[in-house]
């Protein structure tokens, strides 16, 4: 007799409490292996594939694509035992946890992953299915074992996990004699609770098997009021409604919290970036990895933070203390198709222009492809925002809560500039700094911004911090 195990949406780490189902990777009736990814979800931090810690036959899925589920809610149920994939029961019972974690590293031993559709079986014959390649897992964490009763959540579907019911279907065709073609106790209970006679239903499963979907359709049909009694449909609300969820919702919450909790102020300055651009051109002409403007600005930021550590801080409201952080984890704003994200370069204060450039390129590509992990998007201590890529000169950045400051950089364009006492055309950029006025006063903020501008105008100033 197969055992039905419930897999719940696991704790995704970083304080996340819910996730949106983006894409199911398995269907009801598929045979899954231990640690095989079964669903792709989007959290407020990133998009990840969630592997299932059990091997067997998928008997139900909970939640449609686009719906949100809280952590701990049922994701799917898996039948392990004689009717599932050979060896699946032993794999599921050998360890309550498969070893995968969503924030960290995968299991120590590789697991062969297969995805197979359940076929109509002959009486008393086990289910067999051909193995096919499956997408590799990203990172996952098993949820706790749950009772089969969890299948009652909306969106679940029944599936045959035992021998075929040809004889039962034949008996029903001859009248009401013979067993009802139902395998799942859940389907029987659901029908009983709604007063339905299962012998009156036509099953949509293999060999006429009655599935949960059949019972739910019958329940919905019996509850439908007559057309004449239906109230008129309300007029649709004017305008398009876009749900604030996933990354967009997380950004909205963080920005609102920043403006609510942080007394911010902004200062800005124009700087002549002609020598910085010339230095970059010389570096790239010398060979080796190409140096980006963002990498140079990141190195300038770490040099300025070493001189003005007050801006690499956070405020502990409960303790009423300013916490100056010893390490610089530099975030940078990146616009993606799924919204604004802020990947974090760890220990940026230890990096060179080349190492910073390599990490910035890696994180930018991961942001573009949607493969950033929650760890890539958390723990920043200072943020660099290059909004010049959008063709604008200036902005007043909103601090990335709970940080204390953000440096904004506009586009670098030719402008009239007084250089060495004469009017000339120079490459000019506007720099702006938004800072938490609780951690420092204007003198410190101005000193930080002026040091950044000096490094932009005279890159040799950076030699003092190398």
Secondary structure, DSSP 8 states (H G I E B T S, - for coil): --EEEEEE----STT--EEEEEEESS-TTEEE-TTEEEEEEE-SS-EEEEEES--EEEEEE-S-TT-EEETTSEEEEEEESTTSSTTHHHHHHH-SS-S--SSS---SS-----EEE-----TT---------------------B-GGGGGSTT------SS--HHHHHHHHTSS-S--S---HHHHHHHHHTT--GGG----SGGG---HHHHHHHHHHHH---GGGS-------SS------HHHHHHHHHHHHHHHH--EEEEEEEEE-HHHHHHHHHHHHT-SS---HHHHHHHHHHHHHHH-GGGSEEEETTTTEEEE-SS--EEEEEEETTEEEEEEETTGGG--HHHHHHHHHHHHHHHHHT---GGGGS--SEEEEEGGGGT-S-------TT-SEEEEE---EEEEEEETTEEEEEEEEEEEEEEETTT--HHHHHHHHHHHHHHHH-GGGGGGG-
